[in-house]
Amino acid sequence: ESGDSEQGSAMATASQLQQVNNARIKGLVGAACQKPSSEFWLVGGDTTTGRESLLLLTNPSKVDATVNLQVLSTEGELKISGLTAISVPHEDTVIIPISALAPKLSMFAVHVQSTGGALAGWLQQKAVRGTSAAGVDFIAPVADASKNLVIPGFLVRGAKDASALKKANPDFADLTNVLSVTNPGDEPAEITAQVTGSDSKTFGTVLQATIAPRSTVDLDIKGLADGDYAIFIESSAKILAAAKLNRTNKTASVVTDFVWLPSVSAEAGSRVINVPAAGISKLAIANPTDKTVEYSINGGGLAANLKLAPGALVSLLVTGGAVSITTSEPGLAATLIVDVDSSIAAVPMVEYRNLGGLISVVIR
């Protein structure tokens, strides 16, 4: 054998996990390899009092990039200065303070478009409650706009603790979980979101809404008991989506953190993700199709051939190291959820190989 490997996560993959605890930032953040792109969406974020949103753009290429941003809020597209002709030099990272450009937004989505070098990007979102740091996250890009989306990894823990804190102190009102939906098109989108539990003991819920053109709406997800869930969304028009999941524990002292779970595309082939040794990690897998999907999983203490029914989900406990999922046809979306001392991070399982249909070559 020549030793050549197919391009993608099966050839090389990496992830980052950071636990931060100081006066300004407290929580767990995770990020994984991201395929640089000339266009992507980040859904989620908050620039109200005590909240900070920073857009991190990295240009790994040897060509400078020029970036234009589009911000969609509940009021529609924001027409403000500072969102166009942003320079991101080659092999460099630029930080754009969304909080300064667009303050007092409780919900929004950012559309990143670049010319020149292709970029990777995240939103760094942090919260301060009063004078105490209260959570942080790296928000990753969501799946492409579609009429059918799935968000795996909605693993609810500490629901009773969150409810008690919200009743006792209005400063904890933000512990409500939410689904954030963005309509980037020109027509209204009628959406139905099914929050589905993993078994008969985890009763889900249904959310319905109309999303105006070029706007973002947050829908509260209330009444869920502790358990494992996934969110399946159907829409009359192409949309983008992410969900904010809070993690709460007040057993000894009050600990709160949050994570934004992006919608994840259902892939075929082999995908690999790195699982940290620290904490408790679960690989959350959901099947948004109408067919049973057969898959194999290897690594992280698992080696099995399994099946997942249509509209079903499963959360598999995995240990440190590389974990792979292999399917012969598209059908499964997956996200790694990591819990370290009641702080939470998520790493979506995406394939970042260059797909033939997405690359254009101009011959002169």
Secondary structure, 3 states (H helix, E strand, C coil): CCCCCCCCCCCCCCEEEEEEECCCCEEEEEEECCCCECEEEEECCCCCCCEEEEEEEEECCCCCEEEEEEEEECCEECCCCCCCCEEECCCEEEEEEHHHHCCCCCCEEEEEEEEECCEEEEEEEEEEECCEEEEEEEECCCCCCEEEEEEEEEEEECHHHHHHHHHHCHHHHHHCEEEEEEECCCCCEEEEEEEEECCCCCCCEEEEEEECCCEEEEEEECCCCCEEEEEEEEEEEEEEEEEEEEEEECCCCCEEEEEEEECCCCEEEEEEEEECCCCEEEEEEECCCCCCEEEEEEECCEEEEEEECCCCEEEEEECCEEEEEEEEEEEEEEEEEEEECCEEEEEECCCCCCCHHHCCCCCC
